[in-house]
Amino acid sequence: MALDAVFRDQWGRVLATLVGVLGDIELAEEAVAEAFAVAAERWPHDGEPANPTGWLVTTARHRAVDQLRRRQVLAAKTKLLARDIETGPQPPEPLMDDTVSIPDERLELVFTCCHPALALEAQVALTLRTLGGLSTDEIALAFLVPFETMSKRLTRAKHKIRDAGIPFTVPPDHQLPDRLAAVLSVVYLIFNQGWGGGRVDLAAEAIHLGRPLADLMPDEPEVLALLALMLLHDARKTARLRDGELVPLDDQDRSLWNTRQIDEGRALLRRAMTQRRTGPYLLQAAIADLHLYQPRDWRQIAALYERLARRTRSAIVEMNRAIAVAEIDGPEAGLTVLDRLDLDHYRYFHSTRAELLRRAGRDGEAHRAYRRALDLAQTEPEQRFLAERLAETARYDRTEHDTTGP
């Protein structure tokens, strides 16, 4: 396995192991980064060790001991780490038997990063840094903030975990449902942030985070359903843009869809359904699956959105239900649902409303709704798509300077 693949797959696991021993994310990060740097130097010449994860953990532990000794602090932790290390000169390369098992403590690290004592923005950034292995530069770029801002955000979060003694543990059973919901919310937020594309593929990062969660919590239907939901959406990624232009679902080239991801997502959805516990991510995954069939079963989609709306009380879910209602009963019926919602700040509300207004023949209102959506659009493909719609309805625009008369 190439070193970059090892980094991708094992960064979070190696870091979690070190955090579990040290209780200090910053120190663990430094030690793990040094271990990967040593691997990058030695493995191309000496060959990859039989147990690369164990090699990295052992190397990182040695580096942590060296750092603690140099700093002459945390003597108790130094003894704890060093007690199983032989005295005297250390071998130039730590060796581990291939049968040695390294505990997988990523789940503990996820719950630590998503602790409710941290602000949501800090939870998201810290999860990407520690579990995803993204650099501070990459995270700052993805969220369109300066490097210094993101660096300070990450540092404050790590210090708060250390100074407040936030436990490195999976919550007890009575706290798990609420805490797990927060973890899944962070992962899905990362996915949605990346759905519009960009230089940092956050959608892929969210899926990368979802896979170990599903491996570590195979009996939690909402964990399985969230991964299924992300895979089903992401499977259309290649077809969603054509020459930089946004392509609506009905116009997408289905031959470009990733059928392997669709099959994997559907298999996860079936596993989630066997648990006989229905949560919001399971409902959303079921809806996403129905959207992949042609013709679509709009009545079933509307029914699932209605169940989801009752559970979440989300205006955005109601907005999506309005689209299904419009497909069943016509655009005016969908507009009746939309006009009850307070979503003026939400760009997709205005683009949805504009489309239904256009279909209803209310082109002047549609033009103004497209203009509002364009004002709120955040990505270039969205902006180009809405600009085209705006141009199509331009002749129907009625500005405040218009007058009426005989």
Secondary structure, 3 states (H helix, E strand, C coil): CCHHHHHHHHHHHHHHHHHHHHCCHHHHHHHHHHHHHHHHHHHHHHCCCCCHHHHHHHHHHHHHHHHHHHHCCCHHHHHHHHCCCCCCCCCCCCCCCCCCCCCCCHHHHHHHHCCCCCCHHHHHHHHHHHCCCCCHHHHHHHCCCCHHHHHHHHHHHHHHHHHCCCCCCCCCCCCHHHHHHHHHHHHHHHHHHHCCCCCCCHHHHHHHHHHHHHHHCCCCHHHHHHHHHHHHHHCCHHHHEECCEECCHHHCCHHHCCHHHHHHHHHHHHHHHCCCCCCHHHHHHHHHHHCCCCCCCHHHHHHHHHHHHHHHCCHHHHHHHHHHHHHHHCHHHHHHHHCCCCCCCCHHHHHHHHHHHHHCCCHHHHHHHHHHHHHHCCCHHHHHHHHHHHHHCHHHCCCCCCCCCC
